[in-house]
Amino acid sequence: NMKFWDKFMETKELLRYNTTMNVIVFNNATFHALKEELVQVQDASTEHSNSKNATKAKNKSDVHNELEIAITKAMN
C-alpha cells in the first residue's frame, strides 16, 4: 500500500527534523491517518491469512504491528 508508506516516510522525516531541533511536534491528524491506514492494512493481512499464504500474511501483519508500536512510542 504505497499511500501508507508515503505517509509513513513523510512522518518519519518530520519526526527526524523535529527531534534534531529538540522539539517533538507530531501532527495529530497525520498520526490518526497513519493509524487508520494501519488498521486497513492489518484487516487485509487478516483476510489474506485465511488463504493459502498464511505465513506471508502473518509476517506482513507482524511488521505492521511493530510499526504501530514505533509510531505510538514516537507520540510519547
KAKA-V21784 format. One record per residue. N is the residue number from 1. RES is the residue in one small letter. PSI is psi in whole degrees, -180 to 180 (* if undefined). BURIAL is 1 if it has 16 or more other ideal C-beta (glycine too) atoms within 10 Angstrom, else 0. D_LAST is the distance of its C-alpha to the last C-alpha in Angstrom with 1 decimal. Layout:
n: <N | N>
res: <RES | RES>
psi: <PSI | PSI>
burial: <BURIAL | BURIAL>
d_last: <D_LAST | D_LAST>
This chain:
n: <1 | 2 | 3 | 4 | 5 | 6 | 7 | 8 | 9 | 10 | 11 | 12 | 13 | 14 | 15 | 16 | 17 | 18 | 19 | 20 | 21 | 22 | 23 | 24 | 25 | 26 | 27 | 28 | 29 | 30 | 31 | 32 | 33 | 34 | 35 | 36 | 37 | 38 | 39 | 40 | 41 | 42 | 43 | 44 | 45 | 46 | 47 | 48 | 49 | 50 | 51 | 52 | 53 | 54 | 55 | 56 | 57 | 58 | 59 | 60 | 61 | 62 | 63 | 64 | 65 | 66 | 67 | 68 | 69 | 70 | 71 | 72 | 73 | 74 | 75 | 76>
res: <n | m | k | f | w | d | k | f | m | e | t | k | e | l | l | r | y | n | t | t | m | n | v | i | v | f | n | n | a | t | f | h | a | l | k | e | e | l | v | q | v | q | d | a | s | t | e | h | s | n | s | k | n | a | t | k | a | k | n | k | s | d | v | h | n | e | l | e | i | a | i | t | k | a | m | n>
psi: <95 | -34 | -45 | -49 | -38 | -48 | -44 | -46 | -41 | -47 | -39 | -43 | -43 | -46 | -44 | -46 | -50 | -32 | -43 | -41 | -2 | 27 | 107 | 111 | 105 | 123 | 114 | -40 | -41 | -44 | -47 | -33 | -42 | -44 | -44 | -43 | -43 | -45 | -45 | -44 | -41 | -37 | -43 | -40 | -40 | -46 | -45 | -36 | -17 | -8 | -172 | -14 | 46 | -43 | -46 | -45 | -39 | -44 | -43 | -43 | -42 | -44 | -45 | -30 | -43 | -42 | -45 | -42 | -45 | -43 | -42 | -42 | -39 | -27 | -25 | *>
burial: <0 | 0 | 0 | 1 | 0 | 0 | 1 | 1 | 0 | 0 | 1 | 0 | 0 | 0 | 1 | 0 | 0 | 0 | 0 | 0 | 0 | 0 | 0 | 0 | 0 | 0 | 0 | 0 | 0 | 0 | 0 | 0 | 0 | 1 | 0 | 0 | 1 | 1 | 0 | 0 | 1 | 0 | 0 | 0 | 1 | 0 | 0 | 1 | 1 | 0 | 0 | 0 | 0 | 0 | 0 | 0 | 1 | 0 | 0 | 1 | 1 | 0 | 0 | 1 | 0 | 0 | 1 | 1 | 0 | 0 | 1 | 0 | 0 | 0 | 0 | 0>
d_last: <26.3 | 26.3 | 24.7 | 21.5 | 21.6 | 22.4 | 19.4 | 17.2 | 18.9 | 18.7 | 15.0 | 14.8 | 17.2 | 15.4 | 12.2 | 14.8 | 16.5 | 13.8 | 12.6 | 16.4 | 16.7 | 14.0 | 12.5 | 9.5 | 10.8 | 9.9 | 12.8 | 12.1 | 15.6 | 15.1 | 12.1 | 14.5 | 17.4 | 15.8 | 15.2 | 18.7 | 20.1 | 18.6 | 20.3 | 23.5 | 23.6 | 23.0 | 25.8 | 28.0 | 27.3 | 28.3 | 31.4 | 32.2 | 31.9 | 34.7 | 36.9 | 38.6 | 35.7 | 33.4 | 32.3 | 31.2 | 29.3 | 27.5 | 26.5 | 25.2 | 23.2 | 21.7 | 20.6 | 18.9 | 17.2 | 15.8 | 14.7 | 12.9 | 11.1 | 10.3 | 9.2 | 6.9 | 5.3 | 5.5 | 3.8 | 0.0>
